[in-house]
Amino acid sequence: MTEIQMALGTIPFGTTVGRDESFAILDRFVEAGGTRLDTANNYPFWHEGRTGDESEETIGAWLESRGIRDRIVLGTKCGARPTIPGDRTLDSAEGLAGDTIRKAIEGSLRRLRTDRVDLYWAHIEDRSVPMEETLGAFAELAVQGKVGEIGASNLPTWRLERARASSRANGRPVYTHVQLRYSYLRPRPGVVPDTTHRLASSETLDYVREEPDLTLWAYTTLLGGAYTRPDDRPMQEIYHHPGTTRRLAVLGETARELGASPNQVVLAWLMGGEPSVVPIVGVSSMAQLDEALGAADLRLDDKIRARLDEPV
């Protein structure tokens, strides 16, 4: 079976998606050739009555029940877990101090019921902590075998480059993955969705293209359903500009020609582009998963891709 490039986002597992349905979705994803799971030590803390343990705990129970740990590329994150019970914001986020990272991995390993994670992410940027301290803690975990590769989420490109250069100079593992918000539609220049979620910029894409050991993971790839459900999932205001109108028109035409959904075209565009991207797809039903999986077999030839890329 060919491994599919996308990752399964697991934010709602164990909360809005119950355990049984979460298990079924995970089973289907693996049966289809999926291997990458994306979670964090705070998903979904922002829901009333939740702690942030739920996603990891659900994945851990599933892994233990299925006995397929070695088939899974398991990724989780630290740094954005609130330290004040009941806090629904990131005002009390744990951050990326060395001791915090060392403590966080133990909690994640316990909830995930495993002795290692394949990919450990710094979930947020934390400029209150010296970069060397954060990188040193990640390196320790790698030496101990508790984490495989390391990645940075929501980090600006210049800080990512500085971190990678520092790690190389000190003989430490480097960030080999970066996770940012990215999709087919482009926001207006100079705007951000909020203060914590960073968008992949043209500079980011250029940097990733030039660094063969660096992989870009994209979240919010389907804009919360806005490509296919504009009536009840309206497009965010940051995408309200003429370029969006043109791109949506071409996307719709392409989807109709290929007999695919706009979501599938977007995912195929991400996976087959330059640089190639690992799209994280968050689903809450089997139907949504099956639609996303259909993108794995969708091929966009050079002519189609050029047409999709032309509107700006």
Secondary structure as UniProt FT lines:
FT   STRAND          7..9
FT   TURN            11..12
FT   TURN            14..16
FT   HELIX           19..31
FT   TURN            32..33
FT   STRAND          36..38
FT   TURN            41..46
FT   TURN            48..49
FT   HELIX           54..66
FT   HELIX           69..71
FT   STRAND          73..78
FT   TURN            85..86
FT   TURN            91..92
FT   HELIX           98..112
FT   STRAND          117..122
FT   TURN            127..128
FT   HELIX           131..143
FT   TURN            144..145
FT   STRAND          147..153
FT   HELIX           157..169
FT   TURN            170..171
FT   STRAND          175..181
FT   TURN            189..190
FT   HELIX           202..210
FT   TURN            212..213
FT   STRAND          215..219
FT   TURN            221..222
FT   HELIX           223..225
FT   TURN            226..228
FT   TURN            230..232
FT   HELIX           237..239
FT   HELIX           242..258
FT   HELIX           262..271
FT   STRAND          277..282
FT   HELIX           286..293
FT   HELIX           294..297
FT   HELIX           302..309
//
